[in-house]
Every structure is written in C-alpha cells, then in structure tokens.
C-alpha cells in the first residue's frame, strides 16, 4: 500500500468533517486509539467509539490542517508531526499509526 496516498486521503477526510466516513475508510475493525491528552490519557477502542471521538474532535476542536512537519513511513507504520488549526489556535500534534490490512490498527496521538 502507498502510505503517502493513504495519508493524503486521511487529511482530506478530516477536512470533509465526516467522522463516520473517516473511521469506516481508514480504521481497521479492531482499531484502538491511544490518545495522550490529560493526566492519564484515553484509550478508545472500536469503530463506534472512534466515530464518537472524531465527531467531537471535528465539531469542537479541529479547524484544519496547516503543515506536515515530519513524516517517517515504514512497511507497516506512519509516524508524523504536524501543525493544525484548532478552536484554540495553531497546535503541533504527533501521530503514530500502525497499519494492518491497509487500515489503521493502532493509533497513538498527542499534542506538543
């Protein structure tokens, strides 16, 4: 799979603002997100929970992609650092995506 094309499409799906389409297209049925926010972080498991999380994120936080600062792609993973616009201004974020069957199987995410 061409992970660069996958990443470009993932950013486009975020811009579209449809959490359901994003999760159905990009996340494995057994996907888990490790969200490193707050004191303890959050573990979000399963497509329905991911749809809820992304729905809240797209509605209340995310306002657009600014720039991809660093990206490292291997045969089964994508690791990136980027800048995004949010309701609180521009933020730096990082994501590590472990892929399985062409979809995100494990998603580790946080802000800097």
C-alpha positions, -999 to +999 in steps of 0.1 A: +000+000+000+011+035-007+011+051+027+017+086+013-015+084-007-033+070+024-020+099+045-031+125+019-066+109+018-068+108+056-061+146+057-088+151+030-113+131+051-105+152+081-112+183+061-146+168+049-156+167+086-174+134+084-163+112+114-182+082+101-166+082+067-132+088+082-134+058+106-150+035+081-125+043+053-093+044+074-097+023+106-095-014+110-125-031+126-103-038+157-087-004+158-076+012+191-065+048+196-042+058+225-049+095+230-022+111+251-042+140+265-050+150+301-033+135+331-039+098+322-047+098+285-076+079+269-080+045+253-106+045+226-115+010+212-137+001+183-152+019+154-183+033+172-161+048+200-137+062+174-167+078+155-178+094+187-143+107+195-137+120+160-172+135+158-165+155+190-130+164+177-142+176+143-171+196+158-153+212+188-116+213+182-102+207+146-103+236+122-079+225+095-046+211+086-016+236+083+015+216+075+032+182+078+065+189+095+080+154+097+069+121+084+085+087+086+070+057+068+079+021+071+064-011+057+037-011+084+037+023+101+034+060+096+048+084+122+043+121+118+045+156+133+022+183+120+006+216+127-032+220+127-056+249+133-079+244+163-105+265+181-077+275+205-053+284+177-025+266+159-011+235+176+016+209+170+004+173+170+021+139+166+006+106+155+020+071+151-001+048+130+004+011+130-013-003+099-029-037+093-047-048+061-043-012+047-060+004+076-051+020+109-049-008+136-032+012+164-033+050+165-011+068+191-018+105+192-010+136+212-002+173+212+031+192+218 
